Amino acid sequence: MFCTAALVLVFMTPPLQVSTADEKTADAALETFKTAMKAQGESDRVEAVKILAETVHQKTLNRLAALVASGDAERVRLAAIKAMATFEPFKKQVVTLLNSSFQAAAKEPRIQVGILQALGTTGDPAALACIHHAFDDKDGTVCRAAVAAATELKELASIDPMIALLTRTEKTFKANSGGAVTKQMPVGGQSVNSAQSPDFMTNLKDTIELTNKSLQTITGQEISKAAEWQTWWNRNRATFKP
């Protein structure tokens, strides 16, 4: 089980100006990268990714995206994901490529978490489609990484899906707070109780806590229950300004 994704504090510093390279420079960087990636050591290949990312061009971005989808070591692929998020002049393309990579990594939660973290740093509301979709992920770490990413973007469009996530998680937590969960049997509509592990309940509790903090960060409101959030939002959605 992975550790809970933490909210990242973003300091108000002026954004770095990223300039794009010309095609000749990009081609040279790709040739150097090709050679460097033959290294056996993961650390060497991670360093090669960082060096390639210094040359900002559509070709180098595409090469990093291909690396994310490759069978290389997880650490190298995560470095490529992080590097892609720095391609500010190609922000729209970065979001599109990361969205595609997220779907392809359905059985790789650590990669999905890395992608969600990267999407949260893009500052592009277009990233929300993938982020909000991940609120429904069965892996709690992926779900919470999505909540953290949405918090970084601080878009009001995240409030409804966050309240929905909080509502169903609170419901599940309450239903299982006695140490058992009621499951529907496949035939006859009968039910059977199945004891839940402490990790299951901790996972739910962590999601509830993070989602509440995220809603508080986006709205500035001190509310901590789904029903209360829904009531407040119903009254204020038409006129609310953060």
Order of alpha helices (4+ residues) and beta strands (2+ residues): alpha-alpha-alpha-alpha-alpha-alpha-alpha-alpha-alpha-beta-beta-alpha-alpha
